[in-house]
Amino acid sequence: MSLIHALVAQGSTILAEHQAGKRDFSQATQTILSKIPPNNSKLTYVWEQYLFHYISEGGFTYLVMADDSAGRRMPFTFLGELQRKFLSSPSASSSSPPLDTHALQSTLGPVISQLVYTYNTSPPTDDISRAQAELAQVKDIMVQNVEQILSRGERIELLVDKTDTMASQATAFRRGARTVRRQMWWKNKRVLGLGILVFLVILWIIMAQFCGAALRCGAK
C-alpha cells in the first residue's frame, strides 16, 4: 500500500479525508496542517518511514501520506488530480466561507477513497510522466524531517521549530558566555588586587623589622 491517508483541508480544518490503513495518524496530520504557511506552497515532510506530501493553494490544502517507497512523483501526481477534482466540483464553489470539520466528507470522501484506490492499484502512467516533468522545474518542494511522536502523547515538533530552538539556545549561550567572561575578568582583577595588597603587607613587615613600624630608616 503506497498511499495511506489523504485529505482536503481549509486552513487547519479537515473538510474530507480517507484513511486506507488501520493506524491512526490524525495527530501527525493535524500537527503538519497547523505548520503549513498561508501562502501557496508544495512541501514534503518525513516522519519515520512515511512521507507527508501536500499542495497548498488558494486557501486549501491537499495532503497525502505515503510510504517512503512511493517516492514523491506519484504522490504529487495524486495530489494534482485530487486538486483538479475538488476545484471542478460544486463543493469548491460553496466552501468560500470557513466550513466545519468534515463538512464535505459525504460528497468528497468517496472521491478521495476512489482516487486512493486507483493510485494504489494502477496509477495512470501518463499523469505520472507529466508530474515528473513538472517536479523537475519546481524549486519550492522541500523535504523536512519530523520527529517521532513521543510516547507520552506530546506534539510533534518540526525541524523548523527545532532550528528556532537551537537559535534561541545559541543566543542564550552567547549571552551566558559574555556574563561568564565578565565575571572571570572581575575575579582576576580581585585576585590581582589581593595579591598586590598581600605583597605590600609582606614588604611592610620586612621593612618594619629594620626601620620600625613608621618606616623611618634614616631617623636617628
C-alpha positions as CSV (number, residue, x, y, z in Angstrom):
1,M,0.0,0.0,0.0
2,S,1.6,3.2,-1.2
3,L,-0.9,5.9,-0.3
4,I,-2.2,5.6,3.2
5,H,-4.1,8.7,4.2
6,A,-5.4,11.6,2.0
7,L,-7.4,14.7,2.8
8,V,-8.5,18.1,1.7
9,A,-8.4,20.9,4.3
10,Q,-9.3,24.6,4.6
11,G,-6.6,26.0,6.7
12,S,-6.2,23.5,9.5
13,T,-9.8,22.3,9.3
14,I,-10.1,18.9,7.5
15,L,-13.1,19.0,5.1
16,A,-12.9,15.4,3.9
17,E,-10.4,12.6,4.2
18,H,-9.8,8.9,3.6
19,Q,-7.6,6.6,5.5
20,A,-6.6,3.3,3.8
21,G,-4.6,1.9,6.7
22,K,-5.6,0.9,10.3
23,R,-3.1,3.1,12.2
24,D,-4.3,6.4,13.3
25,F,-2.2,9.3,12.1
26,S,-4.6,12.1,13.0
27,Q,-2.2,13.7,15.4
28,A,0.6,13.8,12.9
29,T,-1.6,15.2,10.1
30,Q,-3.2,17.8,12.3
31,T,0.2,19.0,13.5
32,I,1.5,19.3,9.9
33,L,-1.6,21.2,8.9
34,S,-1.0,23.7,11.7
35,K,2.5,24.2,10.4
36,I,1.6,24.9,6.8
37,P,2.1,28.6,5.9
38,P,-0.9,30.5,4.4
39,N,0.9,31.2,1.1
40,N,0.9,28.8,-1.8
41,S,3.5,26.1,-1.3
42,K,4.4,22.5,-2.0
43,L,6.3,20.5,0.6
44,T,7.2,17.1,1.8
45,Y,7.6,16.2,5.4
46,V,9.4,13.0,6.5
47,W,8.2,11.1,9.6
48,E,9.6,7.6,10.4
49,Q,9.3,5.7,7.1
50,Y,6.4,7.8,5.9
51,L,6.2,10.9,3.7
52,F,3.6,13.6,4.1
53,H,3.2,15.5,0.8
54,Y,1.0,18.5,0.4
55,I,0.0,21.2,-2.1
56,S,-1.4,24.4,-0.5
57,E,-3.1,26.8,-2.9
58,G,-6.0,29.2,-2.8
59,G,-6.6,28.6,0.9
60,F,-7.0,24.9,0.5
61,T,-4.5,22.1,1.4
62,Y,-4.3,18.8,-0.4
63,L,-2.3,16.3,1.7
64,V,-1.4,12.7,1.2
65,M,0.6,10.4,3.4
66,A,2.6,7.7,1.6
67,D,5.2,5.0,2.2
68,D,8.8,6.0,1.7
69,S,8.9,3.5,-1.2
70,A,6.3,5.5,-3.2
71,G,8.8,8.4,-3.7
72,R,7.5,11.8,-4.4
73,R,6.5,11.8,-8.1
74,M,3.4,9.5,-7.8
75,P,2.0,11.2,-4.6
76,F,2.3,14.7,-6.1
77,T,0.5,13.4,-9.3
78,F,-2.2,12.1,-7.0
79,L,-2.4,15.5,-5.3
80,G,-2.7,17.3,-8.6
81,E,-5.6,15.1,-9.7
82,L,-7.3,15.5,-6.3
83,Q,-7.0,19.3,-6.6
84,R,-8.5,19.3,-10.1
85,K,-11.4,17.1,-9.0
86,F,-12.1,19.2,-5.9
87,L,-11.9,22.5,-7.8
88,S,-14.2,21.2,-10.5
89,S,-16.8,20.0,-8.0
90,P,-19.7,22.1,-6.7
91,S,-18.2,21.8,-3.2
92,A,-15.4,24.1,-4.1
93,S,-17.7,27.0,-5.0
94,S,-19.7,26.6,-1.8
95,S,-16.6,26.5,0.5
96,S,-15.6,30.1,0.4
97,P,-16.8,30.8,4.0
98,P,-14.9,28.7,6.6
99,L,-16.5,25.3,6.9
100,D,-16.8,22.9,9.8
101,T,-14.7,19.8,10.2
102,H,-15.7,17.0,7.8
103,A,-18.3,19.3,6.2
104,L,-17.6,17.8,2.8
105,Q,-17.0,14.2,4.0
106,S,-20.2,12.8,2.5
107,T,-19.5,14.2,-1.0
108,L,-15.7,14.5,-1.2
109,G,-14.8,11.5,0.9
110,P,-15.8,8.9,-1.7
111,V,-13.9,10.8,-4.4
112,I,-10.8,10.7,-2.3
113,S,-11.3,7.0,-1.5
114,Q,-11.7,6.0,-5.1
115,L,-8.7,8.1,-6.1
116,V,-6.5,6.5,-3.4
117,Y,-7.7,3.0,-4.6
118,T,-6.9,3.8,-8.2
119,Y,-3.4,5.1,-7.4
120,N,-2.6,2.2,-5.1
121,T,-3.7,-0.4,-7.7
122,S,-2.9,1.0,-11.1
123,P,-1.7,4.6,-11.2
124,P,-2.0,6.4,-14.5
125,T,1.4,6.4,-16.2
126,D,0.7,9.5,-18.4
127,D,-0.1,11.7,-15.4
128,I,3.0,10.5,-13.6
129,S,5.2,11.3,-16.5
130,R,3.7,14.7,-16.7
131,A,4.2,15.2,-13.0
132,Q,7.8,14.1,-13.3
133,A,8.5,16.9,-15.7
134,E,6.7,19.5,-13.5
135,L,8.5,18.4,-10.4
136,A,11.8,18.8,-12.2
137,Q,11.0,22.6,-12.6
138,V,9.6,23.2,-9.1
139,K,12.1,24.8,-6.7
140,D,10.0,25.2,-3.7
141,I,9.3,21.5,-2.9
142,M,11.4,20.7,0.1
143,V,11.9,17.8,2.4
144,Q,12.0,18.3,6.1
145,N,12.2,15.8,8.9
146,V,9.5,15.4,11.6
147,E,10.5,14.0,14.9
148,Q,8.7,10.9,16.2
149,I,5.6,11.4,18.3
150,L,6.7,10.9,21.9
151,S,5.2,8.0,23.8
152,R,3.7,10.4,26.3
153,G,1.5,11.9,23.6
154,E,3.3,15.1,23.2
155,R,3.1,17.1,20.0
156,I,5.3,16.5,17.0
157,E,7.9,19.3,16.7
158,L,9.1,20.0,13.2
159,L,12.7,20.7,12.4
160,V,11.9,24.3,11.7
161,D,10.8,24.6,15.4
162,K,14.0,22.7,16.4
163,T,16.0,25.2,14.4
164,D,14.3,28.1,16.1
165,T,15.0,26.5,19.5
166,M,18.7,25.9,18.6
167,A,19.0,29.6,17.5
168,S,17.5,30.7,20.8
169,Q,19.8,28.4,22.7
170,A,22.8,29.8,20.8
171,T,21.8,33.3,21.6
172,A,21.4,32.4,25.3
173,F,24.7,30.7,25.2
174,R,26.4,33.7,23.8
175,R,24.9,35.9,26.4
176,G,25.9,33.5,29.1
177,A,29.4,33.4,27.8
178,R,29.7,37.1,27.9
179,T,28.4,37.1,31.5
180,V,31.0,34.4,32.5
181,R,33.8,36.4,30.8
182,R,32.8,39.5,32.8
183,Q,32.7,37.5,36.0
184,M,36.1,35.9,35.3
185,W,37.6,39.4,34.5
186,W,36.4,40.8,37.8
187,K,37.5,37.7,39.6
188,N,41.0,38.0,38.1
189,K,41.1,41.7,39.0
190,R,40.2,40.9,42.6
191,V,42.8,38.2,42.8
192,L,45.4,40.6,41.3
193,G,44.4,43.3,43.8
194,L,44.5,40.9,46.7
195,G,48.0,39.7,45.5
196,I,49.3,43.3,45.4
197,L,47.9,44.0,48.8
198,V,49.5,40.9,50.3
199,F,52.8,41.8,48.7
200,L,52.7,45.3,50.2
201,V,51.9,43.9,53.6
202,I,54.8,41.4,53.4
203,L,57.1,44.2,52.2
204,W,55.9,46.4,55.1
205,I,56.6,43.6,57.6
206,I,60.1,43.1,56.3
207,M,60.9,46.8,56.3
208,A,59.4,47.3,59.7
209,Q,61.8,44.8,61.2
210,F,64.7,47.1,60.2
211,C,63.2,50.5,60.2
212,G,60.4,50.3,62.7
213,A,56.7,50.4,62.2
214,A,56.8,54.0,61.0
215,L,59.5,53.0,58.4
216,R,61.9,55.8,59.5
217,C,65.0,54.1,58.4
218,G,67.1,57.3,58.2
219,A,66.0,58.7,61.6
220,K,68.5,58.7,64.5
